[in-house]
Amino acid sequence: MNKADFFTQFIKRGIRVGAVAPSSKHLVKKMIDPIDFSQVKCIVEFGPGTGNITFELLNKMPQDAILIVFEINKEFCEQLRKINDPRIKIISDSAENLDTYLLKNNITKVDYIVSSLPFTLIPNLIVRKILKIVRRSLKPKGAFIQYQYSLNSYGRLRKTFKNVDLNFTPINLPPAFIFTCTN
């Protein structure tokens, strides 16, 4: 899917897409930099869109690892299903249902959760539920890596996680803040 098609999805779906363009290579790099791929068994990705971060995760993940991807946009899911890699599981459902899918796959904890969810556009009750599930789903040394276009979510993340490291990339449309959250 090209940038024009992505923008069309933004116009058609607005709040359910949350971005006007796919993640830049600079944002992708900053999102995956905190990940220690050497011991990864399971990564979850929320809101992959057309898969810019997804492709890089798959490039770096060990062959015995699994990537569980949650995307609610049907057109984006169709694009993601074209990825020919047995390690990826595409879930066409909300991130708030993570527990259900982990249980179905006999997974108790995950190493990392990488998220592109537009928290400022999602109702507070759902964001709180997602963050609660994220926190309890992470392994002790795991991390939740989230980007946003503003600092609005910083306080909420600080209340949920013991540590929140903040990063920034101006080379993205729009520029983005990257939060790396650990327990």
Residue frames as qw, qx, qy, qz and C-alpha x, y, z in Angstrom:
[[0.000, 0.891, 0.454, 0.000, 0.00, 0.00, 0.00],
 [0.444, 0.361, -0.019, 0.820, 1.50, 3.33, -1.02],
 [0.136, -0.183, -0.399, 0.888, 1.34, 6.63, 0.90],
 [0.353, -0.073, -0.255, -0.897, -1.67, 7.85, -1.11],
 [0.616, -0.272, -0.690, -0.265, -3.62, 4.68, -0.29],
 [0.421, -0.253, -0.646, 0.584, -2.66, 5.05, 3.38],
 [0.066, 0.084, 0.140, -0.984, -3.87, 8.66, 3.36],
 [0.498, -0.187, -0.509, -0.677, -7.12, 7.49, 1.72],
 [0.569, -0.328, -0.743, 0.126, -7.62, 5.08, 4.63],
 [0.220, -0.203, -0.434, 0.850, -7.06, 8.00, 7.02],
 [0.288, -0.026, -0.164, -0.943, -9.70, 10.07, 5.22],
 [0.603, -0.212, -0.626, -0.446, -12.18, 7.15, 5.12],
 [0.705, -0.355, -0.599, 0.134, -11.57, 5.85, 8.65],
 [0.123, -0.813, 0.149, -0.549, -10.10, 8.87, 10.51],
 [0.513, -0.628, 0.438, -0.387, -9.99, 7.98, 14.19],
 [0.965, -0.090, 0.237, -0.063, -9.65, 4.27, 13.42],
 [0.782, 0.466, -0.131, 0.393, -6.41, 4.90, 11.48],
 [0.564, -0.774, -0.067, 0.278, -4.86, 7.64, 13.63],
 [0.431, -0.462, 0.373, 0.680, -2.06, 8.66, 11.23],
 [0.502, 0.750, -0.008, -0.430, -1.89, 10.48, 7.90],
 [0.559, 0.626, -0.538, -0.077, 1.14, 8.55, 6.62],
 [0.938, -0.112, -0.294, 0.143, 3.03, 5.32, 7.37],
 [0.601, -0.740, 0.156, 0.261, 5.84, 5.41, 9.95],
 [0.386, 0.831, -0.400, -0.001, 9.11, 6.78, 8.62],
 [0.835, 0.166, -0.445, 0.279, 12.27, 4.67, 8.68],
 [0.137, 0.459, -0.482, 0.733, 13.55, 7.02, 11.41],
 [0.642, -0.351, 0.234, -0.640, 10.53, 6.33, 13.63],
 [0.957, 0.015, -0.265, -0.115, 10.76, 2.59, 12.93],
 [0.591, 0.348, -0.539, 0.489, 14.43, 2.58, 14.01],
 [0.135, -0.405, 0.476, -0.769, 13.66, 4.40, 17.26],
 [0.808, -0.226, 0.029, -0.543, 10.74, 2.05, 17.97],
 [0.971, 0.020, -0.238, 0.012, 12.83, -1.11, 17.64],
 [0.325, 0.631, -0.530, 0.465, 16.13, 0.16, 19.11],
 [0.445, -0.510, 0.521, -0.520, 15.12, -0.72, 22.72],
 [0.962, -0.016, 0.031, -0.272, 14.45, -4.36, 21.77],
 [0.235, -0.522, 0.816, 0.079, 17.02, -7.03, 22.62],
 [0.799, 0.271, -0.276, -0.460, 16.25, -9.49, 19.83],
 [0.250, 0.420, -0.868, 0.084, 18.74, -12.11, 21.06],
 [0.063, 0.044, 0.926, -0.370, 16.30, -13.70, 23.54],
 [0.507, 0.127, 0.027, -0.852, 12.93, -12.73, 22.05],
 [0.189, 0.159, 0.969, 0.027, 10.24, -15.42, 21.98],
 [0.103, 0.690, 0.702, 0.145, 7.09, -13.30, 21.53],
 [0.063, -0.152, -0.011, 0.986, 6.45, -9.72, 20.43],
 [0.206, 0.699, 0.680, -0.081, 3.01, -8.15, 20.14],
 [0.149, 0.004, 0.216, 0.965, 2.32, -5.22, 17.85],
 [0.184, 0.681, 0.606, -0.369, -0.73, -2.97, 18.17],
 [0.324, 0.877, 0.160, -0.317, -1.91, -0.96, 15.15],
 [0.607, -0.220, 0.484, 0.590, 0.70, -1.90, 12.54],
 [0.371, 0.714, -0.087, -0.587, -1.08, -0.12, 9.68],
 [0.767, 0.563, -0.251, -0.176, 0.70, -1.14, 6.49],
 [0.974, -0.158, -0.018, 0.162, 3.50, -2.87, 8.39],
 [0.360, 0.793, -0.361, 0.333, 6.57, -0.62, 8.33],
 [0.362, -0.604, 0.616, -0.353, 7.44, -1.57, 11.92],
 [0.934, -0.009, 0.280, -0.221, 6.17, -5.13, 11.36],
 [0.819, 0.522, -0.195, 0.136, 8.65, -5.79, 8.55],
 [0.187, 0.700, -0.553, 0.411, 11.57, -4.58, 10.62],
 [0.655, -0.407, 0.507, -0.384, 10.51, -6.67, 13.62],
 [0.970, 0.171, 0.153, -0.084, 10.36, -9.76, 11.40],
 [0.598, 0.679, -0.352, 0.241, 13.78, -8.92, 9.92],
 [0.008, 0.632, -0.610, 0.478, 15.35, -8.82, 13.39],
 [0.784, -0.321, 0.310, -0.432, 13.41, -11.55, 15.24],
 [0.235, -0.315, 0.916, 0.081, 14.83, -15.05, 15.72],
 [0.411, 0.033, -0.733, -0.541, 13.30, -17.78, 13.54],
 [0.337, -0.298, -0.884, 0.127, 11.65, -19.43, 16.56],
 [0.059, 0.246, 0.402, -0.880, 9.94, -16.23, 17.77],
 [0.113, 0.616, 0.753, 0.200, 6.33, -15.24, 17.15],
 [0.011, 0.041, 0.011, -0.999, 4.84, -11.84, 16.25],
 [0.049, 0.609, 0.788, -0.072, 1.19, -11.31, 17.17],
 [0.074, 0.051, 0.184, 0.979, -0.27, -8.31, 15.37],
 [0.119, 0.632, 0.693, -0.327, -3.54, -6.55, 16.28],
 [0.008, -0.067, 0.319, 0.945, -5.11, -4.38, 13.56],
 [0.357, 0.475, 0.652, -0.471, -8.76, -3.27, 13.39],
 [0.400, 0.606, -0.211, -0.655, -8.65, -1.80, 9.87],
 [0.872, 0.213, 0.436, -0.068, -9.77, -4.52, 7.44],
 [0.632, 0.761, -0.134, 0.057, -7.85, -3.08, 4.46],
 [0.045, -0.759, 0.629, -0.162, -4.63, -2.97, 6.48],
 [0.729, -0.214, 0.630, -0.160, -5.25, -6.57, 7.62],
 [0.856, 0.489, 0.166, -0.033, -5.55, -7.62, 3.98],
 [0.374, 0.820, -0.407, 0.150, -2.16, -6.01, 3.27],
 [0.348, -0.607, 0.675, -0.235, -0.56, -7.63, 6.31],
 [0.876, 0.021, 0.451, -0.167, -1.87, -11.08, 5.34],
 [0.738, 0.654, -0.165, 0.021, 0.28, -10.85, 2.21],
 [0.104, -0.737, 0.653, -0.139, 3.39, -11.12, 4.38],
 [0.910, 0.110, -0.390, -0.084, 4.77, -14.58, 3.76],
 [0.156, 0.460, -0.720, 0.496, 6.26, -15.41, 7.16],
 [0.632, -0.334, -0.692, -0.100, 5.06, -18.24, 9.43],
 [0.363, -0.127, -0.571, 0.725, 6.09, -16.30, 12.56],
 [0.177, -0.045, 0.076, -0.980, 3.34, -13.68, 12.17],
 [0.014, -0.507, -0.860, 0.064, -0.24, -14.01, 13.42],
 [0.101, -0.232, -0.173, -0.952, -2.62, -11.30, 12.19],
 [0.057, -0.484, -0.798, 0.353, -5.48, -10.60, 14.59],
 [0.071, -0.432, -0.356, -0.826, -8.31, -8.45, 13.23],
 [0.507, -0.687, -0.521, 0.012, -9.45, -7.27, 16.65],
 [0.158, -0.912, 0.120, -0.360, -8.90, -4.61, 19.29],
 [0.373, 0.431, -0.660, 0.489, -5.77, -4.58, 21.46],
 [0.481, -0.395, 0.408, -0.668, -8.05, -4.66, 24.49],
 [0.957, -0.033, 0.016, -0.288, -8.61, -8.37, 23.72],
 [0.301, 0.632, -0.706, 0.109, -4.92, -9.30, 24.00],
 [0.458, -0.315, 0.740, -0.379, -5.56, -11.63, 26.97],
 [0.860, 0.246, 0.277, -0.350, -7.93, -13.80, 24.95],
 [0.745, 0.603, -0.284, -0.041, -5.45, -14.33, 22.12],
 [0.041, 0.605, -0.753, 0.256, -2.50, -14.99, 24.40],
 [0.641, -0.144, 0.645, -0.389, -4.56, -17.64, 26.17],
 [0.869, 0.414, 0.083, -0.259, -5.59, -19.21, 22.82],
 [0.639, 0.630, -0.421, 0.137, -1.91, -19.46, 21.86],
 [0.874, -0.368, -0.221, 0.229, -0.76, -20.78, 25.27],
 [0.431, 0.437, -0.224, 0.757, 1.36, -17.67, 25.86],
 [0.472, -0.675, -0.481, 0.299, 1.56, -16.42, 29.43],
 [0.226, -0.824, 0.034, 0.518, 3.92, -13.45, 29.00],
 [0.664, 0.679, 0.130, 0.284, 5.43, -11.50, 26.09],
 [0.652, -0.119, -0.033, 0.748, 8.84, -9.93, 25.69],
 [0.081, -0.199, 0.072, 0.974, 7.78, -6.65, 24.05],
 [0.293, 0.725, 0.622, -0.044, 4.65, -4.85, 23.00],
 [0.230, -0.101, 0.282, 0.926, 5.17, -2.30, 20.24],
 [0.174, 0.689, 0.674, -0.201, 2.27, 0.09, 19.77],
 [0.132, 0.129, 0.315, 0.931, 1.15, 2.65, 17.23],
 [0.111, -0.677, -0.727, -0.018, -2.28, 3.10, 18.82],
 [0.064, 0.492, 0.047, 0.867, -3.52, 6.72, 18.76],
 [0.297, -0.355, -0.746, 0.479, -4.29, 6.99, 22.49],
 [0.080, 0.234, 0.179, -0.952, -5.57, 10.56, 22.20],
 [0.468, 0.039, -0.430, -0.771, -8.31, 9.32, 19.83],
 [0.514, -0.189, -0.836, -0.047, -9.33, 6.26, 21.89],
 [0.545, -0.700, -0.145, -0.439, -11.79, 6.59, 24.80],
 [0.120, -0.647, 0.614, -0.435, -10.03, 6.79, 28.19],
 [0.823, -0.225, 0.392, -0.343, -11.74, 3.68, 29.54],
 [0.942, 0.333, -0.030, 0.044, -10.39, 1.58, 26.66],
 [0.387, 0.703, -0.469, 0.368, -6.88, 3.06, 26.96],
 [0.429, -0.557, 0.565, -0.432, -6.84, 2.26, 30.69],
 [0.943, -0.013, 0.269, -0.197, -7.96, -1.31, 29.96],
 [0.795, 0.539, -0.217, 0.173, -5.29, -1.75, 27.27],
 [0.142, 0.710, -0.543, 0.426, -2.51, -0.42, 29.52],
 [0.673, -0.409, 0.486, -0.379, -3.60, -2.66, 32.39],
 [0.972, 0.184, 0.138, -0.046, -3.51, -5.71, 30.11],
 [0.576, 0.689, -0.344, 0.275, -0.15, -4.62, 28.65],
 [0.184, -0.695, 0.566, -0.404, 1.43, -4.26, 32.07],
 [0.770, -0.259, 0.515, -0.272, 0.30, -7.68, 33.26],
 [0.922, 0.379, 0.072, -0.036, 1.23, -9.36, 29.94],
 [0.383, 0.789, -0.448, 0.174, 4.89, -8.27, 29.90],
 [0.848, -0.075, -0.380, 0.361, 7.73, -10.46, 31.13],
 [0.519, -0.743, -0.151, 0.396, 9.68, -8.94, 34.05],
 [0.381, -0.424, 0.297, 0.766, 12.36, -7.50, 31.74],
 [0.362, 0.542, 0.639, 0.409, 9.90, -6.73, 28.94],
 [0.067, -0.322, -0.036, 0.944, 8.97, -3.31, 27.61],
 [0.349, 0.748, 0.562, -0.053, 6.00, -1.50, 26.14],
 [0.292, -0.204, 0.293, 0.887, 7.14, 0.78, 23.30],
 [0.236, 0.768, 0.591, -0.078, 4.55, 3.33, 22.18],
 [0.263, 0.029, 0.172, 0.949, 4.72, 6.33, 19.91],
 [0.080, 0.809, 0.541, -0.213, 2.42, 9.34, 19.94],
 [0.379, 0.597, 0.212, 0.674, 2.32, 12.69, 18.19],
 [0.215, -0.775, 0.118, -0.583, 2.05, 14.62, 21.47],
 [0.204, 0.248, -0.783, 0.533, 3.05, 14.27, 25.12],
 [0.612, -0.336, -0.037, -0.715, -0.59, 13.90, 26.25],
 [0.916, -0.166, -0.339, -0.137, -0.13, 10.24, 27.22],
 [0.403, 0.456, -0.612, 0.505, 3.09, 10.76, 29.18],
 [0.368, -0.381, 0.484, -0.697, 1.37, 11.22, 32.57],
 [0.908, -0.044, 0.022, -0.415, -0.86, 8.19, 32.07],
 [0.828, 0.304, -0.445, 0.157, 2.15, 6.04, 31.12],
 [0.147, 0.478, -0.606, 0.619, 4.10, 7.30, 34.18],
 [0.618, -0.289, 0.363, -0.635, 1.18, 6.24, 36.42],
 [0.957, 0.100, -0.079, -0.260, 1.06, 2.78, 34.83],
 [0.877, 0.245, -0.266, 0.317, 4.75, 1.87, 34.54],
 [0.666, -0.607, -0.054, 0.430, 7.68, 2.18, 36.93],
 [0.343, -0.444, 0.345, 0.753, 9.98, 3.64, 34.25],
 [0.556, 0.749, 0.360, 0.019, 9.14, 5.65, 31.13],
 [0.430, -0.330, 0.341, 0.769, 11.98, 6.72, 28.85],
 [0.419, 0.815, 0.260, -0.303, 11.16, 9.40, 26.31],
 [0.458, -0.122, 0.521, 0.710, 12.64, 9.75, 22.83],
 [0.375, 0.755, 0.188, -0.504, 11.71, 11.91, 19.83],
 [0.497, 0.072, 0.586, 0.636, 12.06, 11.86, 16.07],
 [0.231, 0.610, 0.054, -0.756, 11.40, 15.01, 14.06],
 [0.208, 0.322, -0.701, -0.602, 11.77, 13.04, 10.81],
 [0.098, 0.339, 0.936, -0.006, 8.27, 11.59, 10.61],
 [0.236, -0.221, -0.281, -0.903, 4.92, 12.92, 9.40],
 [0.079, -0.931, 0.154, -0.322, 4.05, 14.27, 11.91],
 [0.222, 0.502, -0.711, 0.439, 7.07, 14.24, 14.26],
 [0.810, -0.361, -0.397, -0.235, 6.67, 11.63, 16.99],
 [0.320, -0.614, 0.594, -0.410, 7.47, 10.96, 20.64],
 [0.745, 0.060, -0.663, -0.046, 8.57, 7.44, 21.54],
 [0.550, -0.572, 0.389, -0.468, 7.86, 6.10, 25.04],
 [0.615, 0.155, -0.769, 0.082, 9.69, 3.00, 26.29],
 [0.593, -0.516, 0.203, -0.584, 7.88, 1.76, 29.39],
 [0.551, 0.125, -0.808, 0.169, 9.10, -0.91, 31.82],
 [0.706, -0.621, -0.268, -0.210, 7.87, -2.36, 35.13]]
